[in-house]
Amino acid sequence: MGVNLKDLVVKKKITLADLSGKKLAVDAYNQLYMFLSSIRQRDGTPLKDSKGNITSHLSGLFYRTSNLLEAGVLPCFVFDGAAPELKAETQEQRRLIKVEAEKKYKEALEKGEMEAARKWAQQTSKLTPEMVSESKKLLDVLGIPWVQAIAEGEAQAAYMTARGWTYAVASQDFDALLFGTPKLVRNISITGKRKLPGKAAFVEVQPEEIDLVETLNALSIDKHQLIQLAILIGTDYNAGIKGVGPYSALRIVKEGKFNSYAKKIKYCDRIQKIFLNPPVVVHISLEWRDTDPDKIKQLLCAQHDFSEQRVDNTLKKLESAKKGKEQESLRKFL
């Protein structure tokens, strides 16, 4: 879920073409949960193979990531490690939400209310160790590097971006800004028309870029104050102060009154330290390799019943895009 900074950050609309040639540190769990939530059948059932194994995460990872590669974007997926102890309460709350959503999903199915069923089903998504392992295998045969974080994946991705190893962190959540990423990009895998939940209306979604310095300057605060602001609103490690929203939190930190509220927040100092000095892997080598079509089809088609024709068509697009970029580079060299 992350912290709610959407009304405060400075956003700039971009296209995938603007990210061509750029390396992105992708929040892997954020993306995989999004695929598990959104890639479902009409009644909310996730995609499955003939053996009953869920494949929504693999479908999103292959087809939507292929769109990035075709556009010349170079993603590196960063996987979460062990969550900080302070996140236990949030994780339990999320578990309870899934339990309740599962109950309402079944009730909606029994009543034949398909739209409601799909809405509740999206909140029941669970990412298993097996799904994570399969996702890493697919990235390997796609030639895409991945990094196993020690703790929070967003902290690792922010570290990589702050050191210039990647251009930006790619995530739907804003937490990477608190961990210090200079740039955050959102919506890279959900571009196009999307139906508004519970409404017969659609909205056009396109990628957006958020610059940390621009946001801090616009708000007239520094990074430490941004973290304080987030703690007042509520993070993955604390519930926040009741009645305090983004704008009132901004006012509080700008007026220098954070400490008077911090007394009401359990483990406030520890939470600030998580954002300011998280454990990260400091030595990383990123290498993008050629895709391995045979191994991709073995994993997706042979093991999980993906359409071989559709997989082949996607692989042909990737090969065509690669050749086009090689020819463009040659023309520039000549």
Sequence and secondary structure as in RCSB ss.txt:
>XXXX:A:sequence
MGVNLKDLVVKKKITLADLSGKKLAVDAYNQLYMFLSSIRQRDGTPLKDSKGNITSHLSGLFYRTSNLLEAGVLP
CFVFDGAAPELKAETQEQRRLIKVEAEKKYKEALEKGEMEAARKWAQQTSKLTPEMVSESKKLLDVLGIPWVQAI
AEGEAQAAYMTARGWTYAVASQDFDALLFGTPKLVRNISITGKRKLPGKAAFVEVQPEEIDLVETLNALSIDKHQ
LIQLAILIGTDYNAGIKGVGPYSALRIVKEGKFNSYAKKIKYCDRIQKIFLNPPVVVHISLEWRDTDPDKIKQLL
CAQHDFSEQRVDNTLKKLESAKKGKEQESLRKFL
>XXXX:A:secstr
     TTTS EEE  GGGGTT EEEEEHHHHHHHHHHHSB TTS B B TTS B HHHHIIIIIHHHHHHTT EE
EEEE  S  GGGHHHHHHHHHHHHHHHHHHHHHHHHT HHHHHHHHHTT    HHHHHHHHHHHHHHT  EEE S
S HHHHHHHHHHTTSSSEEE SSSHHHHTT SEEEE TTS EEEE TTSS EEEE  EEEEHHHHHHHHT  HHH
HHHHHHHH BTTB   TT  HHHHHHHHHTT HHHHHTTSTTHHHHHHHHHS               HHHHHIII
IIHH   HHHHHHHHHHHHHHHHHHHHHHHHHH 
